[in-house]
Amino acid sequence: MLSLRSCCCARPRAAHCARRLPPRGQGRIDARGKWRRSAEPKRDHGAAVDTTGGADEGSAKRPVAEERFGGDRVRRYWQDEATGELRVEEAPVAAGAGRGASAGLAVADFVLPAGYPNSVSDDYLEYMLWQFPTHVTGWICSTLVTSSLFKAVGLADGGGTYAAAATATIKWVTKDGLGAVGQFVVGGRFGSIFDEDPKQWRMYADLIGSAGSVFELLTPLAPDQFLLLASLGHLTKAVAKGLKDPSFRVIQNHFAVFDNVGDVSAKEEVWDVAAKLVGLAIAVLILSWPALGLSTSYAKLVLTWICIRALHLLLRHQSLSVVQLSTINYKRAAILIQAHVEGRGPLPGVPECNRNEQLLIPWQMMSPRIWVGCSLQDILDLCSSDPSPPRIDELLRLYSDEHYILVVSGLEARVLMKQGASSASILRSLWQAYWLFSRPSATSGNYIGRLRASLDALERNFASFKTELKASGWDADRIAIKVPSVSPVFLQSP
């Protein structure tokens, strides 16, 4: 049986595949899939990309595929019909041709949900445009009130003016501003990750928040660096809040089975406030208890915090482990697919699968490793070590009916997503990968033959897999697996 265990040498998905940019210039890929750079000619970067493919003059060449990286770089693959050799050209898009559009898309991806406008209601953008100035005026008022509070506690005493209070307010707001930057970056850059694994990100939020508290605990040791340490603590906690809020909203939506999100949220506030009152009462009690000595010993205070924080994290892990999400993400898909391809009887139901799910370990660090969102060069690199590596035209023909290309070497698989790929495409690629992982002896021989056998098995068994999902209480249409937004756009030539 293949186990889902931690792999310390695993690299983040985006860094390994989706963000890996190819080398600039022209070159070729030899028979074993290795990149060979050609002498790069002088290029006028203000001109459009050369569509001849950089092949030798007079040689017959056929366009094979094209990849676009972020809208400003393009890579074209050409095959020499005389030798069968694959030639590659990579260059920037014509100056000004796509950079403005690329910048606009980057801004839109940062401030709007993935899949906008189809992923939200029609009134979403208008609401957010009105919300923005509403929040601006609200924070202005909050800052002015903070200055008044500082005046009331005596920061402006003696001078008879608000100058000292205003200075203190500016410093305090600067600290809050750093925290806001943390939330801004988390929400804009990582907004699409929370739907896939909200339990994991809610747990990570508490771990990061604990690190923020450490900065604040250090302030008595360096009072002259109070503002710096407090700002770092606030920034770290703001990042944690940026992870906590959206991930918990996903969990709240799961609880609200009758579209009663408002009621569920309100009752959660009741539980939260009750716990807050009890926690504050206990904190005041132990701080004022002379026998404990927390008010006089910094070391005892820190030790007590460490013990209670460890208990807090254990309780958080336990509370999240009982949440039974019925969406199919990478981790749950791996458990379900392994059970199906190994023929272990009925598929695990929602409660059992959630209990067996690894909460702390990211799916990218599990073994077997499957990298989604790779470039064609990543694909060729992985299978080049095989005694019979496939040619690119063989791979393209083999996967002509799929929205992806998958290759496997040992317990590692890489998946290239074609234009138009969806969550269902990723689920199909995962099934094929685990079929190959579970049958190493049955798939020995020619590389293309092994892939063809796995695709035949996919065609025969994937429909039954979806049927068994439904029988075990899963909704096969609720797939919380997304094509990485940083994947290169792959377009196959006709």
C-alpha positions in Angstrom: 0.0 0.0 0.0 1.2 3.5 -0.8 1.3 5.7 2.2 0.9 9.5 2.4 3.9 10.4 4.4 5.9 13.6 4.8 8.8 14.1 2.3 11.4 16.5 3.7 13.0 17.1 0.3 9.8 18.1 -1.4 9.6 21.5 -2.9 6.6 23.8 -3.2 4.5 23.1 -6.2 4.6 26.6 -7.7 8.4 26.9 -7.3 9.0 23.4 -8.8 6.8 23.5 -11.8 4.3 26.2 -12.4 6.7 29.1 -11.7 9.7 27.6 -13.4 10.6 29.8 -16.4 12.4 28.3 -19.3 15.8 29.6 -20.3 15.8 32.5 -22.7 16.9 32.1 -26.3 16.8 29.3 -28.9 17.9 25.7 -28.5 16.9 22.1 -29.0 15.9 19.1 -27.0 17.9 16.1 -27.8 16.7 12.5 -28.0 16.9 12.1 -24.2 14.9 15.2 -23.5 17.8 17.4 -22.4 17.9 21.1 -23.3 20.7 22.1 -25.6 21.2 25.9 -26.0 22.0 27.3 -29.4 24.0 30.5 -30.0 21.5 33.3 -29.4 21.3 35.8 -32.2 21.1 39.4 -31.6 17.4 40.4 -31.2 15.6 43.7 -31.4 13.4 43.3 -28.2 11.0 45.9 -29.6 10.1 43.5 -32.4 7.5 40.8 -32.3 8.5 37.2 -31.5 10.0 35.4 -34.4 7.4 32.8 -35.6 9.9 30.9 -37.7 10.9 28.9 -34.7 14.6 29.5 -35.0 15.1 26.4 -37.1 17.9 26.1 -39.6 17.4 27.8 -42.9 15.8 25.5 -45.5 14.9 22.7 -43.0 11.4 21.4 -42.9 9.8 22.1 -39.6 6.4 21.6 -38.0 5.0 23.6 -35.1 4.2 21.3 -32.2 3.1 23.5 -29.3 3.3 26.8 -27.6 3.5 27.9 -23.9 2.9 31.4 -22.5 4.4 32.4 -19.2 2.4 35.2 -17.6 1.5 36.9 -20.8 4.9 38.4 -21.5 7.0 35.4 -22.5 6.3 32.7 -25.0 8.0 29.4 -25.8 7.4 27.6 -29.1 8.3 24.0 -29.9 9.1 22.9 -33.5 10.0 19.5 -34.8 12.5 19.0 -37.6 10.7 16.7 -40.0 14.0 15.4 -41.4 15.7 14.4 -38.2 12.8 14.3 -35.7 14.7 16.6 -33.4 12.7 19.0 -31.3 13.7 22.7 -31.6 12.7 25.3 -29.0 12.5 29.1 -29.1 11.8 31.2 -26.1 11.5 35.0 -26.2 9.6 38.0 -24.8 6.4 39.1 -26.4 6.7 42.2 -28.6 7.3 45.3 -26.4 4.0 46.8 -25.4 2.0 44.1 -27.0 1.0 42.2 -23.9 2.6 43.9 -20.9 -0.2 46.4 -20.3 -2.7 43.6 -20.5 -0.5 41.4 -18.3 -0.2 44.1 -15.7 -4.0 44.6 -15.7 -4.6 40.9 -15.3 -2.1 40.8 -12.4 -4.0 43.6 -10.6 -7.4 41.9 -11.3 -6.1 38.5 -10.0 -4.9 40.3 -6.8 -8.1 42.1 -6.0 -10.8 39.9 -7.5 -11.8 36.3 -6.8 -10.5 33.5 -9.1 -12.8 33.0 -12.0 -14.3 36.5 -11.9 -16.9 37.4 -13.1 -18.4 33.9 -13.4 -17.4 32.9 -9.8 -19.4 35.7 -8.1 -22.8 37.3 -8.3 -23.5 40.3 -10.6 -23.6 42.8 -7.8 -20.2 41.8 -6.3 -18.0 44.5 -8.0 -20.4 47.4 -7.5 -20.6 46.4 -3.8 -16.9 46.3 -3.4 -16.4 49.7 -5.1 -18.7 51.3 -2.6 -17.2 49.3 0.3 -13.7 50.7 -0.4 -14.4 54.4 0.4 -16.6 53.2 3.3 -13.7 51.5 4.9 -11.4 54.4 4.2 -13.6 56.9 6.0 -14.1 54.4 8.9 -10.4 54.0 9.5 -9.9 57.8 9.4 -12.5 58.2 12.1 -10.9 55.3 14.1 -7.5 57.0 14.0 -8.9 60.4 15.2 -10.7 58.6 18.1 -7.5 56.9 19.0 -5.7 60.3 19.3 -8.5 61.5 21.6 -8.1 58.4 23.8 -4.4 59.0 24.1 -5.1 62.6 25.1 -7.6 61.3 27.8 -5.0 59.1 29.4 -2.5 61.9 29.8 -0.2 61.8 26.8 -0.9 65.5 26.2 -0.8 66.6 29.8 1.4 69.6 30.5 1.5 71.1 27.0 -2.2 71.7 26.8 -2.2 70.6 23.2 -2.8 67.4 21.3 0.8 67.3 19.8 2.0 64.5 22.0 -1.2 62.5 21.6 -1.0 62.9 17.8 2.6 61.7 17.8 1.7 58.6 19.8 -1.2 58.0 17.5 1.0 58.2 14.4 3.3 55.6 15.9 0.5 53.4 17.0 -1.3 53.6 13.6 2.1 52.8 11.9 2.1 49.6 13.8 -1.5 48.8 12.7 -0.6 49.8 9.1 2.2 47.2 9.0 -0.4 44.6 10.1 -2.8 45.8 7.4 -0.1 45.2 4.8 0.3 41.6 5.9 -3.5 41.0 5.5 -3.4 42.8 2.2 -0.7 40.6 0.8 -2.2 37.4 2.1 -5.7 38.2 0.8 -4.5 39.3 -2.6 -1.8 36.7 -3.2 -3.3 33.6 -1.6 -7.0 34.1 -1.7 -7.7 31.1 -3.9 -6.0 28.5 -1.6 -8.5 28.5 1.3 -11.3 26.6 -0.5 -9.0 23.7 -1.1 -7.9 23.0 2.4 -9.5 25.4 5.0 -8.7 23.1 8.0 -5.0 23.2 7.2 -4.8 27.0 6.8 -6.9 27.5 9.9 -4.3 25.5 11.8 -1.4 27.3 10.2 -3.0 30.6 11.2 -2.7 29.6 14.9 0.9 28.5 14.4 1.8 31.8 12.8 -0.2 33.8 15.4 1.9 32.0 18.1 5.1 33.3 16.4 3.6 36.8 16.6 3.0 36.5 20.3 6.7 35.6 20.8 7.7 39.0 19.4 5.3 40.7 21.9 6.7 38.5 24.8 10.2 39.8 24.0 9.3 43.5 24.5 10.2 43.5 28.3 13.7 42.3 27.3 14.2 45.2 24.9 12.0 48.1 26.0 13.9 50.5 23.7 12.8 48.3 20.7 9.2 48.2 21.8 7.8 49.8 18.7 9.8 47.4 16.4 8.9 44.3 18.3 5.3 45.3 18.7 5.1 46.1 15.0 6.6 42.7 14.0 4.2 40.9 16.4 1.3 42.8 15.0 2.4 42.1 11.4 2.7 38.4 12.1 -0.6 38.2 13.8 -2.2 40.1 10.9 -0.9 37.5 8.5 -2.4 34.9 10.8 -5.7 36.7 10.7 -5.5 36.9 6.9 -5.3 33.1 6.9 -7.8 32.5 9.7 -10.8 34.6 8.6 -11.3 33.2 5.0 -10.5 29.7 6.0 -13.0 29.8 8.9 -15.7 31.3 6.6 -15.3 28.2 4.4 -15.9 26.0 7.5 -18.8 28.1 8.5 -20.4 27.6 5.1 -20.0 23.9 5.6 -21.9 24.1 8.9 -24.8 26.0 7.4 -26.6 23.2 5.6 -29.8 25.2 5.3 -28.3 28.4 3.9 -28.3 29.8 7.4 -24.8 31.2 7.4 -25.9 34.3 9.3 -27.4 32.3 12.1 -24.5 30.0 12.3 -22.1 33.0 12.4 -24.1 34.7 15.1 -24.1 31.6 17.3 -20.4 31.2 16.8 -19.9 34.7 18.1 -21.9 33.7 21.2 -19.6 30.7 21.8 -16.6 32.9 21.1 -17.6 35.7 23.5 -18.5 33.2 26.3 -15.0 31.6 25.9 -13.4 35.0 25.9 -15.0 35.9 29.2 -14.0 32.7 30.8 -10.5 33.0 29.4 -10.1 36.6 30.7 -11.4 35.6 34.1 -8.9 32.7 34.4 -6.1 35.0 33.1 -6.9 37.6 35.7 -7.0 34.9 38.4 -3.6 33.4 37.7 -2.0 36.8 37.2 -3.2 38.0 40.6 -2.5 34.7 42.4 0.5 35.5 44.6 1.6 31.8 44.9 2.1 31.6 41.2 4.3 34.7 41.0 3.5 35.5 37.4 3.2 39.2 38.2 6.8 39.3 39.6 8.6 36.7 37.6 9.0 37.1 33.8 10.4 33.6 33.5 7.3 32.1 35.1 5.1 34.2 32.9 6.8 32.9 29.7 6.8 29.3 30.9 3.1 29.5 31.7 2.4 31.0 28.3 4.3 28.2 26.5 2.3 25.5 28.4 -1.1 27.1 27.8 -0.2 27.9 24.1 0.8 24.3 23.5 -2.6 23.2 25.0 -4.3 25.8 22.8 -2.7 24.3 19.6 -3.6 20.8 20.6 -7.2 21.8 21.2 -7.3 23.6 17.9 -6.0 20.5 16.0 -8.6 18.4 17.7 -11.4 20.8 16.9 -10.5 20.9 13.2 -10.0 17.1 13.0 -13.7 16.5 13.8 -14.8 18.8 10.9 -16.2 16.5 8.1 -15.9 18.4 4.8 -17.5 16.7 1.9 -15.6 18.5 -0.8 -12.8 16.5 -2.6 -9.4 18.2 -2.3 -6.0 16.8 -3.1 -5.5 15.0 0.2 -9.0 13.4 0.3 -8.7 12.6 -3.5 -5.4 10.7 -2.8 -7.1 8.6 -0.1 -10.1 7.9 -2.2 -8.2 7.1 -5.4 -5.7 4.8 -3.7 -8.5 2.8 -2.2 -10.2 2.5 -5.6 -7.1 1.6 -7.7 -6.0 -1.0 -5.1 -9.5 -2.5 -5.0 -9.9 -2.1 -1.2 -13.7 -2.5 -1.2 -16.1 0.4 -0.6 -14.5 3.8 -0.7 -14.0 5.6 2.6 -17.0 7.7 3.6 -16.8 11.4 4.5 -16.1 10.8 8.3 -13.5 8.2 7.7 -11.7 10.1 5.0 -11.6 13.3 7.1 -10.2 11.4 10.1 -7.4 9.9 7.9 -6.5 13.2 6.3 -3.2 14.7 7.2 -4.0 18.1 8.7 -0.6 19.7 9.1 1.4 18.3 6.1 0.8 20.1 2.8 -0.1 17.8 0.0 3.0 18.9 -1.9 5.1 17.2 0.8 3.4 13.9 0.6 4.7 10.8 -1.1 4.1 9.9 -3.9 4.7 13.4 -5.1 2.5 14.8 -7.9 3.3 18.3 -9.3 0.5 20.0 -11.1 1.0 23.0 -13.4 4.3 21.9 -14.9 5.8 23.2 -18.2 6.5 20.9 -21.1 10.3 21.1 -20.3 9.5 19.8 -16.8 7.6 16.9 -18.4 10.5 16.0 -20.7 13.1 16.4 -17.9 11.3 13.8 -15.7 10.9 11.1 -18.4 14.4 11.7 -20.0 16.0 9.3 -17.5 13.9 6.4 -18.7 15.6 3.8 -20.9 13.0 4.5 -23.6 12.0 8.2 -23.2 8.9 9.2 -25.2 9.1 11.8 -28.0 7.0 14.9 -27.7 4.8 14.0 -30.7 4.1 10.6 -29.0 3.0 12.3 -25.8 0.8 14.8 -27.7 -0.9 12.1 -29.7 -1.4 9.9 -26.6 -3.0 12.6 -24.6 -5.0 14.2 -27.5 -8.3 13.4 -25.8 -7.2 14.7 -22.3 -6.8 18.2 -21.1 -3.5 17.3 -19.5 -0.2 15.4 -20.1 1.1 13.2 -17.3 4.5 11.5 -16.9 5.8 9.4 -14.1 9.2 8.4 -12.8 9.4 6.2 -9.7 7.2 7.8 -7.1 7.1 11.2 -8.8 4.6 12.5 -11.3 4.4 15.7 -13.2 1.2 17.1 -14.9 1.0 19.7 -17.6 -2.4 21.3 -17.8 -3.6 22.2 -21.3 -5.7 25.3 -22.1 -9.3 24.6 -20.9 -8.3 22.2 -18.2 -10.6 22.0 -15.2 -10.8 20.5 -11.7 -12.2 17.3 -13.3 -9.1 17.1 -15.5 -6.9 17.2 -12.4 -8.9 14.5 -10.8 -8.5 12.3 -13.8 -4.7 12.9 -13.8 -4.5 12.0 -10.2 -6.4 8.7 -10.8 -4.0 7.8 -13.6 -0.9 8.7 -11.5 -2.0 6.5 -8.6 -2.8 3.7 -11.0 0.8 3.9 -12.2 2.2 4.2 -8.7 0.4 1.1 -7.5 1.4 -1.1 -10.4 5.1 -0.7 -11.0 5.7 -4.3 -12.0 2.6 -4.6 -14.2 3.6 -1.5 -16.2 7.2 -2.4 -17.0 8.4 -2.1 -20.5 8.1 0.7 -23.1 7.4 4.1 -21.5 4.6 5.0 -23.9 3.1 1.5 -23.5 2.9 2.0 -19.7 1.2 5.4 -20.1 -1.2 3.9 -22.7 -2.1 1.1 -20.3 -2.9 3.6 -17.6 -5.1 5.7 -19.9 -6.9 2.5 -20.9 -7.5 1.7 -17.2 -8.7 5.3 -16.7 -11.2 5.0 -19.5 -12.5 1.7 -18.1 -12.7 2.6 -14.4 -13.1 6.3 -13.9 -16.9 6.2 -14.4 -17.1 3.5 -11.7 -14.9 5.6 -9.4 -17.4 8.4 -9.6 -20.3 6.0 -9.0 -18.6 4.7 -5.9 -17.9 8.2 -4.7 -21.6 8.9 -4.8 -22.4 5.6 -3.0 -20.0 6.5 -0.2 -21.6 9.9 0.3 -19.4 12.1 -1.8 -20.5 14.6 -4.4 -18.2 14.0 -7.4 -19.1 17.5 -8.7 -17.8 19.3 -5.6 -14.1 19.2 -6.4 -12.0 21.7 -4.5 -9.0 21.2 -6.7 -7.9 24.2 -8.9 -5.6 24.6 -11.8 -2.6 26.6 -10.4 -3.0 30.2 -11.5 0.8 30.4 -12.2 0.7 27.5 -14.6 2.1 28.2 -18.1 -0.7 28.3 -20.7 -0.1 25.3 -23.0 -1.6 25.4 -26.5 -1.1 22.4 -28.8 -0.7 23.1 -32.5 -3.2 21.4 -34.8 
